[in-house]
């Protein structure tokens, strides 16, 4: 099972961006095999995927889809807060430092 501080589940945990997605919900899903996927919304043709790891209260996502991009978050209770410092920008949505991704029961995309 996934076990990274407050990140724990057998099959995956999905977080939803608090702002507007790109034509729908912007979701990030973490899987217990150390992989993740993200989908910025229905207008996006890109499904980001890669690996995640934790270091203290931080979680770092490395997306290997279009070059290598890194996204950093810190835990805020059960939710994630974006850390702009050391992070790349997502493809369509400009996530600001401190914006939240809230844990949700919505199913994300499976990374395989």
CNS distance restraints for C-alpha pairs under 8 A (distance, minus, plus):
assign (resid   1 and name CA) (resid   8 and name CA) 6.62 0.50 0.50
assign (resid   1 and name CA) (resid   9 and name CA) 5.59 0.50 0.50
assign (resid   1 and name CA) (resid  10 and name CA) 4.46 0.50 0.50
assign (resid   1 and name CA) (resid  11 and name CA) 7.29 0.50 0.50
assign (resid   1 and name CA) (resid  32 and name CA) 5.12 0.50 0.50
assign (resid   2 and name CA) (resid   7 and name CA) 6.53 0.50 0.50
assign (resid   2 and name CA) (resid   8 and name CA) 4.62 0.50 0.50
assign (resid   2 and name CA) (resid   9 and name CA) 5.31 0.50 0.50
assign (resid   2 and name CA) (resid  10 and name CA) 6.28 0.50 0.50
assign (resid   2 and name CA) (resid  12 and name CA) 7.44 0.50 0.50
assign (resid   2 and name CA) (resid  31 and name CA) 6.60 0.50 0.50
assign (resid   2 and name CA) (resid  32 and name CA) 4.11 0.50 0.50
assign (resid   2 and name CA) (resid  33 and name CA) 7.46 0.50 0.50
assign (resid   2 and name CA) (resid  34 and name CA) 7.72 0.50 0.50
assign (resid   3 and name CA) (resid   7 and name CA) 5.67 0.50 0.50
assign (resid   3 and name CA) (resid   8 and name CA) 4.57 0.50 0.50
assign (resid   3 and name CA) (resid   9 and name CA) 7.29 0.50 0.50
assign (resid   3 and name CA) (resid  32 and name CA) 7.69 0.50 0.50
assign (resid   4 and name CA) (resid   8 and name CA) 6.37 0.50 0.50
assign (resid   4 and name CA) (resid  54 and name CA) 6.36 0.50 0.50
assign (resid   5 and name CA) (resid  57 and name CA) 7.39 0.50 0.50
assign (resid   6 and name CA) (resid  75 and name CA) 7.31 0.50 0.50
assign (resid   6 and name CA) (resid  77 and name CA) 7.14 0.50 0.50
assign (resid   6 and name CA) (resid  78 and name CA) 5.96 0.50 0.50
assign (resid   7 and name CA) (resid  13 and name CA) 7.50 0.50 0.50
assign (resid   7 and name CA) (resid  78 and name CA) 7.51 0.50 0.50
assign (resid   8 and name CA) (resid  12 and name CA) 7.97 0.50 0.50
assign (resid   8 and name CA) (resid  13 and name CA) 7.45 0.50 0.50
assign (resid   9 and name CA) (resid  13 and name CA) 6.38 0.50 0.50
assign (resid   9 and name CA) (resid  32 and name CA) 7.28 0.50 0.50
assign (resid  10 and name CA) (resid  31 and name CA) 7.92 0.50 0.50
assign (resid  10 and name CA) (resid  32 and name CA) 6.52 0.50 0.50
assign (resid  11 and name CA) (resid  31 and name CA) 6.13 0.50 0.50
assign (resid  11 and name CA) (resid  32 and name CA) 6.51 0.50 0.50
assign (resid  12 and name CA) (resid  29 and name CA) 6.35 0.50 0.50
assign (resid  12 and name CA) (resid  30 and name CA) 5.21 0.50 0.50
assign (resid  12 and name CA) (resid  31 and name CA) 4.33 0.50 0.50
assign (resid  12 and name CA) (resid  32 and name CA) 6.35 0.50 0.50
assign (resid  13 and name CA) (resid  29 and name CA) 5.43 0.50 0.50
assign (resid  13 and name CA) (resid  30 and name CA) 5.32 0.50 0.50
assign (resid  13 and name CA) (resid  31 and name CA) 6.84 0.50 0.50
assign (resid  13 and name CA) (resid 103 and name CA) 7.35 0.50 0.50
assign (resid  13 and name CA) (resid 104 and name CA) 7.70 0.50 0.50
assign (resid  13 and name CA) (resid 105 and name CA) 7.79 0.50 0.50
assign (resid  14 and name CA) (resid  27 and name CA) 6.51 0.50 0.50
assign (resid  14 and name CA) (resid  28 and name CA) 5.53 0.50 0.50
assign (resid  14 and name CA) (resid  29 and name CA) 4.13 0.50 0.50
assign (resid  14 and name CA) (resid  30 and name CA) 6.45 0.50 0.50
assign (resid  14 and name CA) (resid 103 and name CA) 5.97 0.50 0.50
assign (resid  14 and name CA) (resid 104 and name CA) 5.75 0.50 0.50
assign (resid  14 and name CA) (resid 105 and name CA) 6.77 0.50 0.50
assign (resid  14 and name CA) (resid 106 and name CA) 6.55 0.50 0.50
assign (resid  14 and name CA) (resid 107 and name CA) 6.53 0.50 0.50
assign (resid  14 and name CA) (resid 108 and name CA) 6.01 0.50 0.50
assign (resid  15 and name CA) (resid  27 and name CA) 5.62 0.50 0.50
assign (resid  15 and name CA) (resid  28 and name CA) 5.24 0.50 0.50
assign (resid  15 and name CA) (resid  29 and name CA) 6.32 0.50 0.50
assign (resid  15 and name CA) (resid  79 and name CA) 7.40 0.50 0.50
assign (resid  15 and name CA) (resid  80 and name CA) 7.72 0.50 0.50
assign (resid  15 and name CA) (resid 101 and name CA) 5.27 0.50 0.50
assign (resid  15 and name CA) (resid 102 and name CA) 5.02 0.50 0.50
assign (resid  15 and name CA) (resid 103 and name CA) 4.31 0.50 0.50
assign (resid  15 and name CA) (resid 104 and name CA) 5.53 0.50 0.50
assign (resid  16 and name CA) (resid  25 and name CA) 6.64 0.50 0.50
assign (resid  16 and name CA) (resid  26 and name CA) 5.77 0.50 0.50
assign (resid  16 and name CA) (resid  27 and name CA) 4.68 0.50 0.50
assign (resid  16 and name CA) (resid  28 and name CA) 6.63 0.50 0.50
assign (resid  16 and name CA) (resid 101 and name CA) 4.94 0.50 0.50
assign (resid  16 and name CA) (resid 102 and name CA) 5.18 0.50 0.50
assign (resid  16 and name CA) (resid 103 and name CA) 6.36 0.50 0.50
assign (resid  16 and name CA) (resid 104 and name CA) 6.38 0.50 0.50
assign (resid  17 and name CA) (resid  21 and name CA) 7.19 0.50 0.50
assign (resid  17 and name CA) (resid  25 and name CA) 7.12 0.50 0.50
assign (resid  17 and name CA) (resid  26 and name CA) 5.42 0.50 0.50
assign (resid  17 and name CA) (resid  27 and name CA) 6.41 0.50 0.50
assign (resid  17 and name CA) (resid  99 and name CA) 7.95 0.50 0.50
assign (resid  17 and name CA) (resid 100 and name CA) 6.13 0.50 0.50
assign (resid  17 and name CA) (resid 101 and name CA) 4.22 0.50 0.50
assign (resid  17 and name CA) (resid 102 and name CA) 6.40 0.50 0.50
assign (resid  18 and name CA) (resid  99 and name CA) 7.16 0.50 0.50
assign (resid  18 and name CA) (resid 100 and name CA) 5.71 0.50 0.50
assign (resid  18 and name CA) (resid 101 and name CA) 5.74 0.50 0.50
assign (resid  18 and name CA) (resid 102 and name CA) 6.74 0.50 0.50
assign (resid  20 and name CA) (resid  24 and name CA) 7.28 0.50 0.50
assign (resid  20 and name CA) (resid  25 and name CA) 7.05 0.50 0.50
assign (resid  20 and name CA) (resid  26 and name CA) 7.48 0.50 0.50
assign (resid  21 and name CA) (resid  25 and name CA) 4.90 0.50 0.50
assign (resid  21 and name CA) (resid  26 and name CA) 4.67 0.50 0.50
assign (resid  21 and name CA) (resid  40 and name CA) 5.67 0.50 0.50
assign (resid  21 and name CA) (resid  41 and name CA) 5.25 0.50 0.50
assign (resid  21 and name CA) (resid  93 and name CA) 6.88 0.50 0.50
assign (resid  22 and name CA) (resid  26 and name CA) 7.00 0.50 0.50
assign (resid  22 and name CA) (resid  40 and name CA) 5.54 0.50 0.50
assign (resid  22 and name CA) (resid  41 and name CA) 4.38 0.50 0.50
assign (resid  22 and name CA) (resid  42 and name CA) 6.42 0.50 0.50
assign (resid  22 and name CA) (resid  43 and name CA) 5.68 0.50 0.50
assign (resid  22 and name CA) (resid  44 and name CA) 6.56 0.50 0.50
assign (resid  22 and name CA) (resid  92 and name CA) 6.72 0.50 0.50
assign (resid  22 and name CA) (resid  93 and name CA) 6.79 0.50 0.50
assign (resid  23 and name CA) (resid  41 and name CA) 5.05 0.50 0.50
assign (resid  23 and name CA) (resid  42 and name CA) 4.92 0.50 0.50
assign (resid  23 and name CA) (resid  43 and name CA) 5.10 0.50 0.50
assign (resid  23 and name CA) (resid  44 and name CA) 7.77 0.50 0.50
assign (resid  24 and name CA) (resid  40 and name CA) 7.58 0.50 0.50
assign (resid  24 and name CA) (resid  41 and name CA) 4.42 0.50 0.50
assign (resid  24 and name CA) (resid  42 and name CA) 5.29 0.50 0.50
assign (resid  24 and name CA) (resid  43 and name CA) 7.60 0.50 0.50
assign (resid  25 and name CA) (resid  39 and name CA) 7.97 0.50 0.50
assign (resid  25 and name CA) (resid  40 and name CA) 6.73 0.50 0.50
assign (resid  25 and name CA) (resid  41 and name CA) 5.17 0.50 0.50
assign (resid  25 and name CA) (resid  42 and name CA) 7.61 0.50 0.50
assign (resid  26 and name CA) (resid  38 and name CA) 7.35 0.50 0.50
assign (resid  26 and name CA) (resid  39 and name CA) 5.63 0.50 0.50
assign (resid  26 and name CA) (resid  40 and name CA) 4.11 0.50 0.50
assign (resid  26 and name CA) (resid  41 and name CA) 5.13 0.50 0.50
assign (resid  27 and name CA) (resid  38 and name CA) 5.50 0.50 0.50
assign (resid  27 and name CA) (resid  39 and name CA) 5.42 0.50 0.50
assign (resid  27 and name CA) (resid  40 and name CA) 6.39 0.50 0.50
assign (resid  27 and name CA) (resid  41 and name CA) 7.68 0.50 0.50
assign (resid  27 and name CA) (resid 108 and name CA) 6.47 0.50 0.50
assign (resid  28 and name CA) (resid  36 and name CA) 7.08 0.50 0.50
assign (resid  28 and name CA) (resid  37 and name CA) 5.77 0.50 0.50
assign (resid  28 and name CA) (resid  38 and name CA) 4.24 0.50 0.50
assign (resid  28 and name CA) (resid  39 and name CA) 6.65 0.50 0.50
assign (resid  28 and name CA) (resid 108 and name CA) 6.87 0.50 0.50
assign (resid  29 and name CA) (resid  36 and name CA) 5.45 0.50 0.50
assign (resid  29 and name CA) (resid  37 and name CA) 5.36 0.50 0.50
assign (resid  29 and name CA) (resid  38 and name CA) 6.27 0.50 0.50
assign (resid  29 and name CA) (resid 107 and name CA) 7.96 0.50 0.50
assign (resid  29 and name CA) (resid 108 and name CA) 5.48 0.50 0.50
assign (resid  29 and name CA) (resid 109 and name CA) 6.98 0.50 0.50
assign (resid  29 and name CA) (resid 110 and name CA) 7.93 0.50 0.50
assign (resid  30 and name CA) (resid  34 and name CA) 7.38 0.50 0.50
assign (resid  30 and name CA) (resid  35 and name CA) 6.22 0.50 0.50
assign (resid  30 and name CA) (resid  36 and name CA) 4.43 0.50 0.50
assign (resid  30 and name CA) (resid  37 and name CA) 6.82 0.50 0.50
assign (resid  30 and name CA) (resid  52 and name CA) 7.75 0.50 0.50
assign (resid  31 and name CA) (resid  35 and name CA) 5.41 0.50 0.50
assign (resid  31 and name CA) (resid  36 and name CA) 5.80 0.50 0.50
assign (resid  31 and name CA) (resid 111 and name CA) 7.68 0.50 0.50
assign (resid  34 and name CA) (resid  51 and name CA) 5.54 0.50 0.50
assign (resid  34 and name CA) (resid  52 and name CA) 5.60 0.50 0.50
assign (resid  34 and name CA) (resid  53 and name CA) 7.06 0.50 0.50
assign (resid  35 and name CA) (resid  49 and name CA) 7.17 0.50 0.50
assign (resid  35 and name CA) (resid  50 and name CA) 5.52 0.50 0.50
assign (resid  35 and name CA) (resid  51 and name CA) 4.24 0.50 0.50
assign (resid  35 and name CA) (resid  52 and name CA) 5.90 0.50 0.50
assign (resid  35 and name CA) (resid 111 and name CA) 6.55 0.50 0.50
assign (resid  36 and name CA) (resid  49 and name CA) 5.50 0.50 0.50
assign (resid  36 and name CA) (resid  50 and name CA) 5.63 0.50 0.50
assign (resid  36 and name CA) (resid  51 and name CA) 5.81 0.50 0.50
assign (resid  36 and name CA) (resid  52 and name CA) 6.57 0.50 0.50
assign (resid  36 and name CA) (resid  61 and name CA) 7.65 0.50 0.50
assign (resid  36 and name CA) (resid 111 and name CA) 6.20 0.50 0.50
assign (resid  37 and name CA) (resid  47 and name CA) 6.70 0.50 0.50
assign (resid  37 and name CA) (resid  48 and name CA) 5.38 0.50 0.50
assign (resid  37 and name CA) (resid  49 and name CA) 4.27 0.50 0.50
assign (resid  37 and name CA) (resid  50 and name CA) 6.77 0.50 0.50
assign (resid  37 and name CA) (resid 108 and name CA) 7.56 0.50 0.50
assign (resid  37 and name CA) (resid 109 and name CA) 6.24 0.50 0.50
assign (resid  37 and name CA) (resid 110 and name CA) 6.94 0.50 0.50
assign (resid  37 and name CA) (resid 111 and name CA) 5.86 0.50 0.50
assign (resid  38 and name CA) (resid  47 and name CA) 5.81 0.50 0.50
assign (resid  38 and name CA) (resid  48 and name CA) 4.97 0.50 0.50
assign (resid  38 and name CA) (resid  49 and name CA) 6.40 0.50 0.50
assign (resid  38 and name CA) (resid 108 and name CA) 7.68 0.50 0.50
assign (resid  38 and name CA) (resid 109 and name CA) 7.37 0.50 0.50
assign (resid  39 and name CA) (resid  44 and name CA) 7.22 0.50 0.50
assign (resid  39 and name CA) (resid  46 and name CA) 6.92 0.50 0.50
assign (resid  39 and name CA) (resid  47 and name CA) 5.08 0.50 0.50
assign (resid  39 and name CA) (resid  48 and name CA) 6.43 0.50 0.50
assign (resid  39 and name CA) (resid 109 and name CA) 7.75 0.50 0.50
assign (resid  40 and name CA) (resid  44 and name CA) 6.16 0.50 0.50
assign (resid  40 and name CA) (resid  46 and name CA) 7.97 0.50 0.50
assign (resid  40 and name CA) (resid  47 and name CA) 7.79 0.50 0.50
assign (resid  40 and name CA) (resid  92 and name CA) 7.02 0.50 0.50
assign (resid  40 and name CA) (resid  93 and name CA) 7.03 0.50 0.50
assign (resid  44 and name CA) (resid  92 and name CA) 7.70 0.50 0.50
assign (resid  48 and name CA) (resid  63 and name CA) 6.20 0.50 0.50
assign (resid  48 and name CA) (resid  64 and name CA) 7.80 0.50 0.50
assign (resid  48 and name CA) (resid  65 and name CA) 6.13 0.50 0.50
assign (resid  49 and name CA) (resid  62 and name CA) 7.90 0.50 0.50
assign (resid  49 and name CA) (resid  63 and name CA) 5.32 0.50 0.50
assign (resid  49 and name CA) (resid  64 and name CA) 6.61 0.50 0.50
assign (resid  49 and name CA) (resid  65 and name CA) 6.50 0.50 0.50
assign (resid  49 and name CA) (resid 111 and name CA) 6.71 0.50 0.50
assign (resid  50 and name CA) (resid  61 and name CA) 7.03 0.50 0.50
assign (resid  50 and name CA) (resid  62 and name CA) 5.49 0.50 0.50
assign (resid  50 and name CA) (resid  63 and name CA) 4.44 0.50 0.50
assign (resid  50 and name CA) (resid  64 and name CA) 5.52 0.50 0.50
assign (resid  50 and name CA) (resid  65 and name CA) 7.51 0.50 0.50
assign (resid  51 and name CA) (resid  61 and name CA) 5.84 0.50 0.50
assign (resid  51 and name CA) (resid  62 and name CA) 5.40 0.50 0.50
assign (resid  51 and name CA) (resid  63 and name CA) 6.83 0.50 0.50
assign (resid  52 and name CA) (resid  59 and name CA) 6.87 0.50 0.50
assign (resid  52 and name CA) (resid  60 and name CA) 5.53 0.50 0.50
assign (resid  52 and name CA) (resid  61 and name CA) 4.40 0.50 0.50
assign (resid  52 and name CA) (resid  62 and name CA) 6.25 0.50 0.50
assign (resid  53 and name CA) (resid  59 and name CA) 5.69 0.50 0.50
assign (resid  53 and name CA) (resid  60 and name CA) 5.48 0.50 0.50
assign (resid  53 and name CA) (resid  61 and name CA) 6.77 0.50 0.50
assign (resid  54 and name CA) (resid  58 and name CA) 5.60 0.50 0.50
assign (resid  54 and name CA) (resid  59 and name CA) 4.29 0.50 0.50
assign (resid  54 and name CA) (resid  60 and name CA) 6.20 0.50 0.50
assign (resid  55 and name CA) (resid  59 and name CA) 6.35 0.50 0.50
assign (resid  55 and name CA) (resid  60 and name CA) 7.99 0.50 0.50
assign (resid  57 and name CA) (resid  74 and name CA) 5.69 0.50 0.50
assign (resid  57 and name CA) (resid  75 and name CA) 6.02 0.50 0.50
assign (resid  58 and name CA) (resid  72 and name CA) 6.98 0.50 0.50
assign (resid  58 and name CA) (resid  73 and name CA) 5.69 0.50 0.50
assign (resid  58 and name CA) (resid  74 and name CA) 4.44 0.50 0.50
assign (resid  58 and name CA) (resid  75 and name CA) 6.63 0.50 0.50
assign (resid  59 and name CA) (resid  72 and name CA) 5.88 0.50 0.50
assign (resid  59 and name CA) (resid  73 and name CA) 5.28 0.50 0.50
assign (resid  59 and name CA) (resid  74 and name CA) 6.09 0.50 0.50
assign (resid  59 and name CA) (resid  75 and name CA) 7.77 0.50 0.50
assign (resid  60 and name CA) (resid  70 and name CA) 6.90 0.50 0.50
assign (resid  60 and name CA) (resid  71 and name CA) 5.81 0.50 0.50
assign (resid  60 and name CA) (resid  72 and name CA) 4.58 0.50 0.50
assign (resid  60 and name CA) (resid  73 and name CA) 6.46 0.50 0.50
assign (resid  61 and name CA) (resid  70 and name CA) 5.60 0.50 0.50
assign (resid  61 and name CA) (resid  71 and name CA) 5.08 0.50 0.50
assign (resid  61 and name CA) (resid  72 and name CA) 6.33 0.50 0.50
assign (resid  62 and name CA) (resid  68 and name CA) 6.79 0.50 0.50
assign (resid  62 and name CA) (resid  69 and name CA) 5.77 0.50 0.50
assign (resid  62 and name CA) (resid  70 and name CA) 4.59 0.50 0.50
assign (resid  62 and name CA) (resid  71 and name CA) 6.58 0.50 0.50
assign (resid  63 and name CA) (resid  67 and name CA) 7.92 0.50 0.50
assign (resid  63 and name CA) (resid  68 and name CA) 5.66 0.50 0.50
assign (resid  63 and name CA) (resid  69 and name CA) 5.09 0.50 0.50
assign (resid  63 and name CA) (resid  70 and name CA) 6.21 0.50 0.50
assign (resid  64 and name CA) (resid  68 and name CA) 4.77 0.50 0.50
assign (resid  64 and name CA) (resid  69 and name CA) 6.70 0.50 0.50
assign (resid  69 and name CA) (resid  87 and name CA) 7.79 0.50 0.50
assign (resid  69 and name CA) (resid  88 and name CA) 5.84 0.50 0.50
assign (resid  70 and name CA) (resid  86 and name CA) 7.59 0.50 0.50
assign (resid  70 and name CA) (resid  87 and name CA) 5.39 0.50 0.50
assign (resid  70 and name CA) (resid  88 and name CA) 5.53 0.50 0.50
assign (resid  71 and name CA) (resid  82 and name CA) 7.87 0.50 0.50
assign (resid  71 and name CA) (resid  83 and name CA) 7.72 0.50 0.50
assign (resid  71 and name CA) (resid  84 and name CA) 7.91 0.50 0.50
assign (resid  71 and name CA) (resid  86 and name CA) 7.48 0.50 0.50
assign (resid  71 and name CA) (resid  87 and name CA) 4.52 0.50 0.50
assign (resid  71 and name CA) (resid  88 and name CA) 5.91 0.50 0.50
assign (resid  71 and name CA) (resid  89 and name CA) 7.75 0.50 0.50
assign (resid  72 and name CA) (resid  82 and name CA) 6.22 0.50 0.50
assign (resid  72 and name CA) (resid  83 and name CA) 5.32 0.50 0.50
assign (resid  72 and name CA) (resid  84 and name CA) 7.12 0.50 0.50
assign (resid  72 and name CA) (resid  85 and name CA) 7.90 0.50 0.50
assign (resid  72 and name CA) (resid  86 and name CA) 6.94 0.50 0.50
assign (resid  72 and name CA) (resid  87 and name CA) 5.57 0.50 0.50
assign (resid  73 and name CA) (resid  80 and name CA) 5.97 0.50 0.50
assign (resid  73 and name CA) (resid  81 and name CA) 5.27 0.50 0.50
assign (resid  73 and name CA) (resid  82 and name CA) 4.50 0.50 0.50
assign (resid  73 and name CA) (resid  83 and name CA) 5.09 0.50 0.50
assign (resid  74 and name CA) (resid  80 and name CA) 5.72 0.50 0.50
assign (resid  74 and name CA) (resid  81 and name CA) 5.29 0.50 0.50
assign (resid  74 and name CA) (resid  82 and name CA) 6.67 0.50 0.50
assign (resid  74 and name CA) (resid  83 and name CA) 6.85 0.50 0.50
assign (resid  75 and name CA) (resid  79 and name CA) 5.99 0.50 0.50
assign (resid  75 and name CA) (resid  80 and name CA) 4.78 0.50 0.50
assign (resid  75 and name CA) (resid  81 and name CA) 6.23 0.50 0.50
assign (resid  76 and name CA) (resid  80 and name CA) 5.54 0.50 0.50
assign (resid  76 and name CA) (resid  81 and name CA) 6.36 0.50 0.50
assign (resid  78 and name CA) (resid 102 and name CA) 7.48 0.50 0.50
assign (resid  78 and name CA) (resid 103 and name CA) 6.43 0.50 0.50
assign (resid  79 and name CA) (resid 100 and name CA) 7.00 0.50 0.50
assign (resid  79 and name CA) (resid 101 and name CA) 6.02 0.50 0.50
assign (resid  79 and name CA) (resid 102 and name CA) 4.73 0.50 0.50
assign (resid  79 and name CA) (resid 103 and name CA) 5.46 0.50 0.50
assign (resid  80 and name CA) (resid 100 and name CA) 5.62 0.50 0.50
assign (resid  80 and name CA) (resid 101 and name CA) 5.12 0.50 0.50
assign (resid  80 and name CA) (resid 102 and name CA) 6.40 0.50 0.50
assign (resid  80 and name CA) (resid 103 and name CA) 7.88 0.50 0.50
assign (resid  81 and name CA) (resid  97 and name CA) 7.84 0.50 0.50
assign (resid  81 and name CA) (resid  98 and name CA) 5.32 0.50 0.50
assign (resid  81 and name CA) (resid  99 and name CA) 5.60 0.50 0.50
assign (resid  81 and name CA) (resid 100 and name CA) 4.45 0.50 0.50
assign (resid  81 and name CA) (resid 101 and name CA) 6.27 0.50 0.50
assign (resid  82 and name CA) (resid  95 and name CA) 7.41 0.50 0.50
assign (resid  82 and name CA) (resid  96 and name CA) 7.20 0.50 0.50
assign (resid  82 and name CA) (resid  97 and name CA) 5.54 0.50 0.50
assign (resid  82 and name CA) (resid  98 and name CA) 5.15 0.50 0.50
assign (resid  82 and name CA) (resid  99 and name CA) 5.52 0.50 0.50
assign (resid  82 and name CA) (resid 100 and name CA) 6.18 0.50 0.50
assign (resid  82 and name CA) (resid 101 and name CA) 7.65 0.50 0.50
assign (resid  83 and name CA) (resid  87 and name CA) 6.77 0.50 0.50
assign (resid  83 and name CA) (resid  97 and name CA) 5.22 0.50 0.50
assign (resid  83 and name CA) (resid  98 and name CA) 6.16 0.50 0.50
assign (resid  84 and name CA) (resid  88 and name CA) 7.52 0.50 0.50
assign (resid  84 and name CA) (resid  96 and name CA) 6.75 0.50 0.50
assign (resid  84 and name CA) (resid  97 and name CA) 4.76 0.50 0.50
assign (resid  84 and name CA) (resid  98 and name CA) 7.75 0.50 0.50
assign (resid  85 and name CA) (resid  97 and name CA) 7.83 0.50 0.50
assign (resid  89 and name CA) (resid  93 and name CA) 7.88 0.50 0.50
assign (resid  89 and name CA) (resid  94 and name CA) 6.47 0.50 0.50
assign (resid  89 and name CA) (resid  95 and name CA) 7.32 0.50 0.50
assign (resid  90 and name CA) (resid  94 and name CA) 6.47 0.50 0.50
assign (resid  90 and name CA) (resid  95 and name CA) 7.39 0.50 0.50
assign (resid  95 and name CA) (resid  99 and name CA) 6.68 0.50 0.50
